[in-house]
Amino acid sequence: MSPQLDSNGRLRHLLTLEGMPRSTILQLLHRAGQIRHAAVGRVGKRSVLASTTVCTLFFEPSTRTRSSFQLAALRLGADVINFDASTSSTRKGETEQDTLKNLEAMGVRGFIVRHPGDGVVQALADAAGVGTALVSAGDGRNAHPTQWLLDMLTLRQARGSDFSRMKVLIVGDVRHSRVARTNLHALRALGAGEIRVCGPAPLLPEAGTTAGCVVGGDFDAMLEGVDAVMMLRLQRERMEEGLVPSLEDYHARYGLTAARLARAAPGAAVLHPGPINRGVEMTDEVADGPQSWVLRQVANGVAVRMAVLEHLLG
């Protein structure tokens, strides 16, 4: 049994897509779609999590993910504590597990955890007491489960619910991206018709990660006829490591322009997990254009995180 499920097969933590029943994935997507208006503040605050305290336990910087989870918890009526590792006792040598246990002792029931180390969130979930729920908000190069939920919800809204008819292209630093790895799992789980992966050879992952995908380095060719393009952020350190010659070279070969986007299917959706490096991964014309679903992804992030917190703690 998956470590994120309880003895009854119910979701206790949200750590990864792997091992999660497809029915649970679809249930979360359906619920997020139902409460989307509440998520963006168009209807009143709900009281599902009244008297429940949630902590954003972040050991890495974050803007969208942290703000999104905080809004999700507040709109469900929860109290929220924002933990900042830079000003916490972890700087004095306190372990992540001791931090978790101390906050549990104060009555915190839900933890949203982001950490640079692979497997840390799973270890914290293993240490958590009965009645405590953890959500991974990014775990080293491993999973970012709410990102794939919001991306899949956005794809459904943009291109319909039949994933078997979709051709989806993921572009960029796939090797180092937890978003890409998680979305590859999600697209397979939902039965995507064709998954394409494109990027410079040094930024493509091992063959096992892209099993069943069409993999290539020719961006123009890979764009032909796709229904959605999922652009990834290029981390500047990849250039410092010599994996990319320059930002200008990367943009020339893998930057999404309006002319390039015309090769995709009519109305193809453009997604990006943010933050966008404008002029590197895509031009302003694409980022702000009619086929960009980036801001819808942001709005859907709050809805998805409301659905997850409601499911785990409600």
C-alpha positions in Angstrom: 0.0 0.0 0.0 1.2 3.5 -0.8 2.6 5.3 2.3 0.3 8.3 1.6 -2.9 6.1 2.0 -4.4 5.0 5.3 -5.5 1.4 6.0 -8.9 2.1 4.4 -7.2 3.3 1.2 -8.1 7.0 1.9 -5.6 9.7 1.1 -3.8 10.7 4.4 -1.0 12.7 2.8 -0.3 14.1 -0.7 3.3 13.3 -1.5 3.3 11.9 -5.0 1.2 10.8 -7.9 2.7 7.3 -7.8 0.4 4.8 -6.1 -2.6 7.2 -6.1 -5.8 5.7 -7.3 -7.0 7.2 -10.6 -10.4 7.7 -9.0 -8.8 9.9 -6.4 -7.0 12.0 -9.0 -10.3 12.6 -10.9 -12.2 13.3 -7.7 -9.7 16.0 -6.7 -9.8 17.5 -10.3 -13.6 17.5 -10.2 -13.8 19.2 -6.8 -11.2 21.8 -7.8 -13.4 22.6 -10.8 -16.4 22.9 -8.6 -14.9 25.4 -6.1 -12.9 27.5 -8.6 -15.0 30.6 -8.0 -14.5 30.3 -4.3 -10.8 30.0 -4.9 -10.5 33.3 -6.6 -12.7 35.1 -4.0 -15.8 35.5 -6.1 -18.0 33.9 -3.4 -17.7 34.1 0.4 -15.2 32.4 2.6 -16.1 28.9 3.6 -15.8 27.3 7.1 -14.8 23.7 6.3 -11.5 24.1 8.2 -12.6 26.4 10.9 -10.5 25.8 14.1 -7.9 24.0 12.1 -4.4 25.3 11.9 -2.2 24.8 8.8 1.5 25.6 8.5 3.4 26.4 5.3 6.7 24.7 6.3 9.1 26.0 3.5 12.8 25.4 3.5 13.1 27.0 0.0 12.0 30.3 -1.4 8.6 30.4 -3.0 6.1 33.0 -4.2 3.2 31.4 -6.1 3.1 28.0 -4.3 3.3 29.4 -0.8 0.8 32.3 -1.5 -1.6 29.9 -3.2 -1.6 27.4 -0.3 -2.0 30.2 2.2 -5.0 31.6 0.3 -6.5 28.1 -0.1 -6.3 27.5 3.6 -7.7 30.9 4.5 -10.6 30.6 2.1 -11.5 27.3 3.8 -11.5 29.0 7.2 -8.3 27.7 8.6 -5.7 29.5 10.6 -2.3 29.7 8.9 1.2 29.9 10.2 4.0 30.7 7.8 7.3 29.1 8.7 10.4 30.7 7.3 13.6 28.6 7.6 15.8 31.6 7.4 14.5 33.0 10.8 13.7 29.7 12.5 15.5 27.4 15.0 16.7 25.3 12.2 19.5 27.9 11.9 20.4 26.9 15.5 20.6 23.2 14.6 17.0 22.0 15.1 16.1 19.2 12.8 13.2 19.3 10.4 11.5 16.5 12.3 11.9 18.3 15.6 10.4 21.4 14.0 7.4 19.4 12.8 6.9 17.7 16.2 7.0 21.1 18.1 4.4 22.6 15.7 2.3 19.4 16.1 2.4 19.9 19.9 1.0 23.4 19.4 -2.0 21.9 17.6 -1.0 22.3 13.9 -2.8 19.6 11.9 -1.8 20.3 8.3 1.7 20.9 6.9 2.6 22.1 3.4 6.3 21.3 3.0 8.8 22.4 0.5 12.4 21.2 0.9 15.5 21.0 -1.4 16.3 17.5 -0.3 14.9 14.4 -2.1 12.8 12.3 0.3 12.6 14.8 3.2 8.8 15.3 2.9 8.3 11.5 2.9 10.5 11.2 6.1 8.4 13.9 7.8 5.2 12.2 6.8 6.5 9.0 8.3 7.2 10.8 11.6 3.9 12.7 11.7 1.3 11.7 14.3 -2.2 10.3 13.8 -4.5 13.1 12.4 -1.7 15.1 10.9 -1.6 15.5 7.1 1.3 16.6 5.0 1.3 17.9 1.4 4.5 18.1 -0.6 5.0 21.5 -2.2 8.1 20.4 -3.9 10.7 17.8 -2.7 14.1 18.1 -4.2 13.8 16.7 -7.8 11.0 14.5 -6.8 7.3 15.3 -6.7 5.3 18.5 -6.9 1.8 16.9 -6.8 -0.4 20.0 -6.6 1.5 21.5 -9.6 0.5 18.5 -11.8 -3.1 18.7 -10.5 -3.4 22.3 -11.4 -1.7 21.7 -14.8 -4.1 18.8 -15.6 -7.1 20.9 -14.5 -5.9 23.7 -16.8 -5.4 21.2 -19.7 -9.0 19.9 -19.2 -10.3 23.5 -19.3 -8.3 24.4 -22.4 -8.6 21.2 -24.4 -11.4 19.1 -22.9 -11.5 16.1 -20.6 -10.5 13.4 -23.1 -6.7 13.1 -22.6 -6.5 10.3 -25.0 -7.0 12.8 -27.8 -4.3 15.1 -26.6 -0.7 15.6 -27.9 1.3 17.4 -25.2 4.8 18.7 -25.5 7.1 19.4 -22.5 10.0 21.7 -23.3 13.2 22.6 -21.5 15.2 21.4 -18.5 13.4 18.2 -18.0 16.3 16.5 -16.3 16.3 18.8 -13.3 12.6 19.7 -13.1 10.3 18.1 -10.5 7.4 19.7 -12.4 8.3 17.8 -15.6 8.8 14.5 -13.8 5.5 14.9 -12.0 3.6 15.9 -15.1 5.0 13.0 -17.1 3.5 10.7 -14.5 0.2 12.6 -14.5 -0.2 12.5 -18.3 0.5 8.8 -18.4 -2.0 8.2 -15.5 -4.7 10.1 -17.4 -4.0 8.4 -20.7 -2.6 11.2 -22.8 -2.6 10.3 -26.5 1.0 11.4 -27.1 3.6 12.9 -24.9 6.6 14.7 -26.5 9.7 15.8 -24.6 12.1 18.3 -26.1 15.2 20.1 -25.0 19.0 20.3 -25.3 20.6 16.9 -24.9 22.3 17.8 -21.5 18.9 18.8 -20.1 17.0 15.6 -21.1 16.5 12.9 -18.5 17.5 9.3 -18.5 15.5 7.0 -20.9 13.5 5.5 -18.1 11.9 8.8 -17.2 10.7 9.4 -20.7 9.5 5.8 -21.4 6.7 5.9 -23.9 7.4 9.5 -24.9 8.6 10.9 -28.2 11.9 12.6 -27.4 13.9 15.0 -29.6 15.9 18.1 -29.8 14.3 19.8 -32.8 11.8 22.2 -31.2 10.2 23.3 -34.4 9.5 19.7 -35.5 8.2 18.7 -32.1 5.7 21.5 -32.1 3.9 20.3 -35.2 0.2 19.6 -34.3 0.5 19.6 -30.5 -2.6 20.6 -28.4 -0.6 22.0 -25.5 3.0 23.2 -24.9 4.3 23.0 -21.3 7.3 25.3 -21.1 9.8 24.8 -18.2 11.8 27.4 -16.4 15.5 27.4 -17.3 17.5 27.7 -14.1 20.4 30.1 -14.6 22.8 27.7 -12.9 22.5 25.4 -15.8 24.3 28.0 -17.9 27.0 28.3 -15.2 27.4 24.5 -15.2 28.1 24.7 -19.0 24.9 22.7 -19.9 23.6 25.6 -22.0 26.0 27.9 -24.0 24.1 31.1 -23.3 20.6 32.4 -22.7 20.5 33.8 -26.2 21.4 30.5 -27.7 18.8 28.7 -25.6 16.1 31.2 -26.7 17.1 30.9 -30.3 16.7 27.1 -30.2 14.0 26.5 -27.6 12.3 29.8 -26.9 8.6 29.9 -27.8 7.7 32.7 -30.2 4.4 33.4 -31.9 5.8 32.2 -35.2 6.8 28.9 -33.6 3.5 28.5 -31.8 1.8 28.7 -35.2 3.2 25.2 -35.9 1.0 23.7 -33.1 -2.6 22.8 -33.4 -5.1 25.8 -33.7 -5.8 27.1 -30.2 -3.0 25.1 -28.6 -2.6 26.0 -24.9 0.7 27.4 -23.6 1.5 26.5 -19.9 4.4 27.5 -17.7 4.9 26.7 -13.9 6.4 30.2 -13.3 8.4 32.3 -12.8 8.8 32.9 -16.5 12.1 34.1 -17.8 10.8 36.4 -20.5 12.9 36.4 -23.6 14.4 33.0 -22.7 11.6 30.4 -22.5 9.0 32.5 -24.3 8.5 36.0 -25.7 6.1 38.6 -24.2 3.8 38.1 -27.2 3.3 34.5 -26.3 3.3 34.9 -22.5 0.6 37.6 -22.7 -1.2 36.3 -25.7 -4.6 34.7 -26.2 -3.1 31.1 -26.1 -1.4 31.6 -22.8 -3.0 29.8 -19.9 -0.4 30.8 -17.4 -2.6 33.0 -15.2 -5.4 30.5 -15.3 -2.8 28.0 -13.9 -2.2 30.4 -11.1 -5.9 30.7 -10.3 -6.4 27.0 -10.6 -3.6 26.5 -8.1 -5.7 28.0 -5.4 -8.7 25.8 -6.3 -6.6 22.6 -6.5 -5.0 23.3 -3.1 -8.4 24.1 -1.6 -9.6 20.7 -2.9 -6.6 18.9 -1.5 -6.8 20.5 2.0 -10.5 19.9 2.2 -10.0 16.3 1.2 -7.2 15.7 3.8 -8.4 17.8 6.7 -12.1 18.5 6.2 
